[in-house]
Amino acid sequence: MAKQPDVSDNQLDRVGQITRRLVHYARPRQLQLVLRMAELGTIQKAANALGMSQPSATQALTQFESLLDLRIFDRHARGVRLTQQGELLLPTMQRVLASLDALGRDTVTVLQGARGLVRVVGISAASTAVAAQAFPALCKQTKDLSIDYTEVDAADIPSLCATGEVDIALCRSSTEVSADFEFLALREDSLGVYCVPEHPLAVKRRPSQRDLAEATWLLPPAGSAPSIAFMKFCESAHITPQLVRLNTRSLSLTFALMRQLQCLYVGLASHMDTLVEAGQFHRLMLTIPTELEPLGMLRRREGRTPAADAVTAHLLRWFTT
């Protein structure tokens, strides 16, 4: 008796049909048009931005919607708006065009003599404590290796790994990705209390509870590990801190506030150590108890390129020897 096709068989068949259509008939120009329409709100403005006539833009959109079997935009009196289905597909279209841009950049890099390409992303702490420490020496040692480094939010790393857009991700151990990747720890992290060298507390061996209560504090972003740890510390020490009422993830703004407002800052050693060593900031003899996950790298378990392995080996040597 013949097997009856189930829902999953039908879904796979439809995926194959739409994919074949896109491979044979879709054009990057159509993707550009959709993204510009979503940005500008009218087909006329999008067509002008791309150097197209409105009739040709309308035809391109109609053809693309036909390939996908859905409407990407609803028309209204003032222009167009994305349909719910269009909103869901927009990030994927953006990634497709971004991949074409990456292909263009990588092609130029290869034409310029690069023998290896490695795509690396990292969270802010890893940029300071891992990439900035180890990559300059790597660039000196391997001049025919091209590294594309992008700083990202930790929440973006799982999707970047899943779609194959990165070779190595510098992050903390708690970042959840598929089993195709493994985490290798590179360095531990800790919390400290920092100030400018001119701060009155910088000359004290150990600040008193009264010193801490009278000082002005700049907290890290609300909900972050340093912020939570500091508030717990204040509760246990019965301190009501005087706070700068500004919440930011910008390190440049944080440093400006520390300098101009003479405030204390609860920060990550991964961000601050090199600045302390350079004499720009001072770390107080004060312990804020907390457990921070180590910084390290996610790499593919299989199918790695020799170039990616070379970067991995350099990072392991730099931080573990």
Secondary structure, DSSP 8 states (H G I E B T S, - for coil): ------HHHHHHHHHHHHHHHHHHH--HHHHHHHHHHHHHSSHHHHHHHHT--HHHHHHHHHHHHHHHTS-SEEEETTEEEE-HHHHHHHHHHHHHHHHHHHHHHHHHHHHTT-SEEEEEEE-HHHIIIIIHHHHHHHHHH-TTEEEEEEE--GGGHHHHHHTT--SEEEEETT----TTEEEEEEE---EEEEE-TTSGGGG-SS--HHHHHHSEEE--STTSHHHHHHHHHHHHHT---EE-S-----HHHHHHHHHHH--EEEEEHHHHHHHHHTTS-EE-S---------EEEEEESSS--HHHHHHHHHHHHHHH-
